[in-house]
Amino acid sequence: MPIDFDLGVLDLDAERAPTGTVRTLLSEEGEDYGAAWSPDGQWLAFHSHLEQSDDIWIVPVGGSERPTRLTHFGPGADTGEPDWSPDGRTLAFSSHGPPLEGNPGSVYSVAVDPATGFAVADPVRVPLHGFRGYAMGARFSPNGERLAFYGRSFEDGRVTVYTVPAAGGTPTAVVSFANGEPYSAPEWSADGASLFYSRNDGFGPFQVWRVDIPTGATEQVTTGVLGALQPSVSPDGRTLAVTMREAAIEVVALATGSTVAEDGGGGPAPPCDG
């Protein structure tokens, strides 16, 4: 799946209006996306295939320096988008393979020096005691004490939203559902009391839902014919940004001459190499 994404930033004035054009930070062939601002605003961590990798990289926002590679999973891996801890010293993400038998889908963290942008140590796998499945995505809670992630069961493919202490431990299941592909990672509310997530129960367009962590009560947040993916909450907790996706209908002619309609709403995930 040939995809070419570049990385750039756009300056805003005090009224949040653009003051110029997009400034390119990285323009290389391949997937450079999922940029995450460091809490001090000095760095962007992102997923990239730079130098034939499938890894987490970091680049300073204001300078012309080349990006620094923080992980070394290499080609053939499937590494997700990074997320910063509130203190700006750790990045969390998920990755699987290779080899699949040694890394079937796990949550990782890597310590970063906020002054230099270099990794302080090698990435470590976050212990998920008793968890048997494929872990996807990782997001720090607002206080940095816990991580949220998706877990897909090896047995029946159901997806569960979990939280776990940031240093690892026994994951706590928050909500479980049938799903085609969860996309991205669960997103914490600003107060840390609930999580936003994407689901479609295996058919139709994806929509964003919210689950109250203490009670497990859920509510659908978005509706409509356009799918809503990758929820992101504003710092003040009052606005939710989403990626909109059209659920296309295709009619395909089979070799026998018959036709079948296919709903594209539960199709393949947005880019990350597989």
C-alpha positions, 0 to 999 in steps of 0.5 A: 500500500504505497502511501507518502505522508509528510510532517509539518507545522502551522503557526497560529496567532493569539486568536488561533488564526493561521499566520502563514503556510505549513512549514515542512519538518520532514519530507521523505517517502513513506509514512510520517504521521501521528505527530504528538507534541511534547508537553513543553512544545519543543518536540514532535514524536511520530511514527515513521518509515524513515530509513526503512524503519517502522518506528518512533522518531522525534524531531525538534519543532523550531530547528532544521535538525534531522529526526532522531530514531527512538526505537529500532523494531525495523521493517516488518514491524507494525508500530503505532502512534506515540503518546507523551506522559504529562511530564514529557519524559516518557513516550508510550506506544504499541508495536507488534512483530517481528518476530510475531511469536516474541511480540504478538502485540504489546504496549511499550514505553521509552524514556526520553531526555526532554533537553536533547530528544534522545532516548535515555534507554531502550524501549521496555515492554509494559507488563500486562499480567494475565492479558492474552491478546493483541494490544493496540494503542497506548495513551497516558491518563491526564495524571500520568498514572495509567495507560489506556489501550485496546486489546483484541482477544486471540480467541474470538476477536472481541475488542476490549478497552483496558487501563493499566498502571503506567509501570505495568500490572494487571489490566482492568477491562472497562468495556468490551465489544465486537469490532472490525478494527478499533483504530488509533487508541482510546482517548482519556477525558480531561478529568480522567473519569472516562474514555472515548473510543471508536467502534462499529460492532463489526458493520457500518460506519465507525462512531465515537463512544464514551465510557464512564470508567467507574460504572462502565456506562456507555453513550454514543457521541457521534452519529451519521453516515460518515464514520468518526475515528481517532477521537482527540480531546482538547486540553480544556476537555470541552471539544472533541476532534475526530477523523471523518471517514466516508463509508463507501459502498462498492458493487463488485462483479464476480467471476460467475457474473453475479454481483455483491455489494460491499460496505467499506465502513469496516475496511482496512485500517488507516495507514500503518504498515502491515 
